[in-house]
Amino acid sequence: MRSTSRLGLIPAALVSASAVLLFALRLPLPGYAVLAAALTLAFVINRALFRDLLLIAVGLAIISSISVEANISYPNIALMGTVLSLSVLVPYLLSRYYFMDHAIRFPIRTGQRWTTLERAYLPIVVLLGYLILPSYFIGSGAYRNWPAVTAPDEIARLFVGVGFVGIWDELFFICIAFALLRRHFADWQANILQAVIFSSFLWELGYQSWGPLLTVPFALLQGYTFARTRSLTYVVCVHLLFDVVVFLVLVHAHNRDWLAIFLY
């Protein structure tokens, strides 16, 4: 598509800014006000842009209805799982059956084999996680934003929770936000816009202190990787490999005698 004028970047940037207010700063009223202003401006500038930003805004509003701080209690897992699932399902259904559009897709089987570079990137992701994440979580104390786990069921819930959120990240931030934004803007612009939303959510989740120095580049890399591969399967694999290291580091950070395999 990409016929949107440069003015269209203003409401799109406001949508991203609303995520900062809603998630990173936890200011719901200003966040909703900025979101409403973004949609109003988009409606005036370009109706197609308005529809796509509306879909992102609906997802953001659904997510913001709960706290996304790391909490692995059984009730919160059920609540958060339901809300995050709805934040993907509702925009998809609106796009597909109300707007009669196929803008939101989840390309699992692309029919393309992964290249040598793509396969080689996977162990590099694990290595980078091993080298960087312990220093971040333990050095900054950010691991305390996740509950301590010692019992087997707590460890299992942490593992499932980290993996679920990782998969959801790619469904919402990449397959919905990034995919819709790149219909109107250059990939690099759409990628920056989605990375702001992505990293704002991760801040509330627990990636605080100097976490954005990790989460923003990660979000940009995931958007770039998806644009190149057009494969949800591949970006999910990348994310889950990274999240396996996140999980192991969190367990070790709370139980220093366990998994003493990290350098920091």
Stockholm file with secondary structure:
# STOCKHOLM 1.0

chainA/1-264         MRSTSRLGLIPAALVSASAVLLFALRLPLPGYAVLAAALTLAFVINRALFRDLLLIAVGLAIISSISVEANISYPNIALMGTVLSLSVLVPYLLSRYYFMDHAIRFPIRTGQRWTTLERAYLPIVVLLGYLILPSYFIGSGAYRNWPAVTAPDEIARLFVGVGFVGIWDELFFICIAFALLRRHFADWQANILQAVIFSSFLWELGYQSWGPLLTVPFALLQGYTFARTRSLTYVVCVHLLFDVVVFLVLVHAHNRDWLAIFLY
#=GR chainA/1-264 SS CCCCCGGGHHHHHHHHHHHIIIIISCCHHHHHHHHHHHHHHHHHHCHHHHHHHHHHHHHHHHHTTSCCSCCCCHHHHHHHHHHHHHHHHHHHHIIIIISCCCCCCCCSCCSCCCCHHHHHHHHHHHHHHHHHHHHHHHHHCGGGGSCCCCSHHHHHHHHHHHHHHHHHHIIIIIIIIIHHHTTTSCHHHHHHHHHHHHHHHHHHHTCCTTTHHHHHHHHHHHHHHHHHHCCHHHHHHHHHHHHHHHHHHHHHHHSTTSSCCCCC
#=GC SS_cons         CCCCCGGGHHHHHHHHHHHIIIIISCCHHHHHHHHHHHHHHHHHHCHHHHHHHHHHHHHHHHHTTSCCSCCCCHHHHHHHHHHHHHHHHHHHHIIIIISCCCCCCCCSCCSCCCCHHHHHHHHHHHHHHHHHHHHHHHHHCGGGGSCCCCSHHHHHHHHHHHHHHHHHHIIIIIIIIIHHHTTTSCHHHHHHHHHHHHHHHHHHHTCCTTTHHHHHHHHHHHHHHHHHHCCHHHHHHHHHHHHHHHHHHHHHHHSTTSSCCCCC
//
